[in-house]
Amino acid sequence: MAQLQSELGEAKLKLGSSEGILQEMRARNLRLEEQLQAARSSAELARTQEIIAKKELDVAKAEIGEFQKTVKQMEAAIELNCRSKGQN
């Protein structure tokens, strides 16, 4: 009987220790889940910023194209104006 009580006591100690380890593992798992969520949020923010930057770049390229077109038109007008003055 004494041996059974001793074994039961040891089993209870092991159970208590196991429960403590389980609680630590659960807390660590929760921290890891929070870190993962934060990393996912950061990645999503980076993707959103990349999309915005690409759109802004596309707009800037279009504006540059329009500006280059305007410059060419102005150069042509200046050249035409210079030619007509030279003929008079």
C-alpha positions in Angstrom: 0.0 0.0 0.0 2.8 2.4 0.9 4.4 1.7 -2.5 1.2 2.5 -4.3 0.9 5.8 -2.3 4.5 6.6 -3.2 3.8 5.9 -6.9 0.7 8.0 -6.8 2.5 10.9 -5.2 5.2 10.6 -7.9 2.5 10.5 -10.6 0.8 13.6 -9.2 4.2 15.4 -9.1 4.8 14.5 -12.7 1.3 15.5 -13.7 1.8 18.9 -12.0 5.1 19.4 -13.7 3.5 18.4 -17.1 0.6 20.8 -16.5 3.1 23.6 -15.8 5.1 22.7 -19.0 1.8 22.6 -21.0 0.8 26.1 -19.7 4.3 27.4 -20.7 3.9 25.9 -24.2 0.4 27.4 -24.5 1.7 30.8 -23.6 4.6 30.5 -26.0 2.2 29.3 -28.7 0.0 32.4 -28.1 3.1 34.7 -28.4 4.1 33.0 -31.6 0.6 33.4 -33.0 0.7 37.1 -32.1 4.1 37.5 -33.8 2.8 35.6 -36.9 -0.2 37.9 -37.1 2.0 40.9 -36.8 4.3 39.6 -39.5 1.2 39.0 -41.7 0.0 42.5 -41.1 3.4 43.9 -42.0 3.5 41.9 -45.2 0.1 43.1 -46.2 1.0 46.7 -45.5 4.1 46.3 -47.6 2.1 44.8 -50.4 -0.4 47.7 -50.2 2.4 50.2 -50.2 4.0 48.5 -53.2 0.7 48.7 -55.1 0.4 52.4 -54.3 4.0 53.1 -55.3 3.5 51.3 -58.6 0.3 53.3 -59.3 2.1 56.5 -58.5 5.0 55.5 -60.8 2.5 54.8 -63.6 1.0 58.2 -63.1 4.4 59.8 -63.1 5.4 58.0 -66.3 2.2 59.1 -68.0 2.8 62.7 -66.9 6.4 62.5 -68.2 5.1 61.2 -71.5 2.6 64.1 -71.7 5.3 66.6 -70.8 7.7 65.2 -73.4 4.9 65.5 -76.0 4.2 69.1 -75.0 7.9 69.9 -75.2 8.1 68.5 -78.7 5.1 70.5 -79.8 6.6 73.6 -78.3 9.9 72.9 -80.0 8.1 72.4 -83.3 6.2 75.7 -82.8 9.4 77.6 -82.0 11.1 76.1 -85.1 8.2 77.0 -87.3 8.1 80.5 -85.8 11.8 80.9 -86.4 11.4 79.8 -90.0 8.6 82.2 -90.7 10.5 85.1 -89.2 13.5 84.1 -91.3 11.4 84.2 -94.5 10.0 87.7 -93.8 
